[in-house]
Amino acid sequence: MKVELANGHETMVRFKDYGFFVPKDIAGSMVTMEGAAFLKTMTVEEQLHMAEDAGKEIDSTQISKDIISYGFEAAGVEIHQ
């Protein structure tokens, strides 16, 4: 699941050991999560590889620097409706 952060960035939330999932129709809902937050650096090479795997035609000059992304591994998620 993707979650918008207070700073305007977005984080991909993965579920610990794939032990649970959340409904697909919760877009726009507030959630409380328990788990571990982390930063991940994606190199230019990794970005190009992902683009290739996705079948995207990318000019290598379009991807020119490493990017830092936010991640979260959730041990639990509470959905507020």
Summary of the structure (lengths in Angstrom):
residues: 81
radius of gyration: 15.3
end to end distance: 16.5
largest distance: 43.9
contacts: 162
relative contact order: 0.35
helix: 16%
strand: 44%
